Amino acid sequence: MRLLFVHSDHLEFETTTEAGAGLAETEGVPMEGRMEDCVTAFVSVEREDETDLDAVVENAADELRDVTGRLNTRKVVLYPYAHLSDDLASPDSAKTALQNLESELDADYDVLRAPFGWYKAFEVSCKGHPLSELSRHVTPDRGEGDADAETADRAPSEWKLLFPEGGTAALPERDALNTLDAEDADRVSDDMRALVADEVEGKTASEGDEPAHVELMREKELVGYDELSDVGNLRWYPRGKLVRDSLMEYVNDLAVEYGGMPVETPVMYDLGVRAVREHADEFGERQYRFESGDRRMMLRFAACFGQFSIMRDMHVSENDLPLRIYEMSTYSFRREQRGEVMGLKRQRAFTMPDMHTATRDVEQAKEELRAQAKLALGTSEDLDVNYEPVVRVTRGFYEDNEAWVESLVEDLGNPALLEILPERHHYWSAKVDFAAIDRLGRPIENPTVQIDVESAERFDITYDTGEESHYPPILHYSPSGGIERVLAALLETAAGRETPRLPTWLSPTQVRFVPVGEEHVEYCDALAEDLESAGLRADVDEREESVGKRIARAETDWVPYYAVVGDRETEGDSEGLKVSVRGEGEEREMEFEELRAAVLEDVGDLPKKRRYLPKHVSKHPRFTGR
């Protein structure tokens, strides 16, 4: 059930036309009405409410009591309003729910209920204070609103810091870091401090401010918004697409080398299938759900459904385990609220590398989690981004595996934040998340690996020992996290440096030559082509601008290596090129072969995509700024 509460000076309505034959209520409700100084509750009853109308009515009544208590009123208008949801219950169920909600409130409230099944003219005057408009979503199981009602009644998690060299520090929810002794405090990085403040203390730094990467993604012509699309869907310009494609190739190579077998699966699934519906409901995040003919469908939020379907249809023997199925799921979808969408950190459509690993038992699952977590942490070196680990386990898992958790942190080699949940609320019993910290002190969650102890049975995935079949524990793994979030972390990291830059292998232009005059262009072209033949990206800024302005452009473009080429260089009067090396903040005298070797060493065995823009900078169009 969707509820929109408006603290109203008044609400007045009058019925006009029946919405459909047999739908309209005509008895027991007024055809017109007015109420002063009230809470108007606009109500949409949804299909999932039909599983237990009594429970959803009880939860909705609790939400109404909470809101009216905060607003100090006992006057309520119940107004049926189908426009809050695209997944409506049947008319009979909706009428029953509204009637029962009125009955639930009648003893304690002055209730005016507008009739169901009519088009109505109405006028509402909102009081306009900070609590005058509130929304809630309640289900037969729970309610969720501006506060996280789903977790409100749960026992709190226990938090600790674990250190790789040994030792544990408990973290109370208030002033957690101030309780550490001096030795432990010295071992905690600034990024971990920010993570603890956010996760444990609930202190979100600089709430509402725009992260640094949002301006950078536009300024560097990497990514933009498209007003012709839905919010949270991005368009990628050539520079940004090159970075994105390079990241995707990097993660693909990483997963396949580890043993992941690439597949490709559909982006939409049938919610009429019980396993799909239950897994989607457990995920908890908002989803795109829609009608396709007579079927209720959803757009995937990860590759779970398709990969589970493949595993279900396979004959898996014990010798096949661990069995790793991998996909670069372009695209996945989550229907984030408009106000939640933010640059590259949260989108409605995103790219998620996703691997699922079927394992023999919990012991094999634990060792797979260890290996996959170490592989994920290793990406921080290739990306030059700092990741802080968070280990999350249920109380039961921790009590059975405390020494293993400590050994995991020792293997990661970093202090880790440990969350111990009092009970299992999701499909996983243990997981490791890695977060980068943005310039505002807020986490960007990236790689994750989880031990799933439910989905095999739900999707009927089994393996055969030759004597009997078993349900395997399954790991969910994203070696990098969403590709968009990786770029967000890269840009946030760059913004925090004295000289901002991307790693050389991800820089759209790796080497730029700046010819002093037109007569030097051909020589620069030849140098650029030589580097291109070695798998590097080089261009030539031959624009009719001063050398100073073209150097400034190379700096603005964050080019890792650039050199000015004049008579001395073309005629061999110098000992080489004077190359500005961005990562060192200095100019170096380098022979051309030395330059090529230095860039190749920087790139190493990481992806070498070809240039996406023309060789001459004069041919680079402007993609933003209109």
ABEGO torsion letter per residue (X at the ends): XBBBBBBBABBBBBBABBAEBGABBABGBBABBBBBGBBBBBBBBBAAAAABAAAAAAAAAAAAAAAAAAAGBABBBBBBBAAABABBBBAAAAAAAAAAAAAAAAAABBBBBBBBGBBBBBBBBBAGBAAABBBBBBBAABBBBABBAAAAABBBBBBBBBBAAEEBBBBBABGAAAABBAAAAAABBAAAAAAAAAAAAGBBBGBGBBBAAAAAAAAAGABBBBAABBBGBBBBBAAAAAAAAAAAAAAAAAAAAAGBBBBBBBABBBAABAAAAAAAAAAGBBBBBBBBEABBBBBBABAAAAAAAAAAABBBBAAAOBBBBBBBBOBBBBBBBAAABBEAABBABBBBBBBBBBBABAAAAAAAAAAAAAAAAAAAAAAGBBBBBBBBBBAAAAAAAAAAAAAAAAAAGBBBBBBBBABBABABABBBBBBBBBAAGBBBBBBBBBBBAAAAAAAGBBBBAGABBBBBBBBBBBAAEBAAAAAAAAAAAAAABABBBBBAAABABABBBBBABAAAAAAAAAAAAAAAAAGBBBBBBABBBBAAAAAAAAAAAGBABBBBBBAAAAAGABAEBBBBBAAAGBBBBBBAAAAAAAAAAAAEABBBBBBABBABAAABBBABGX
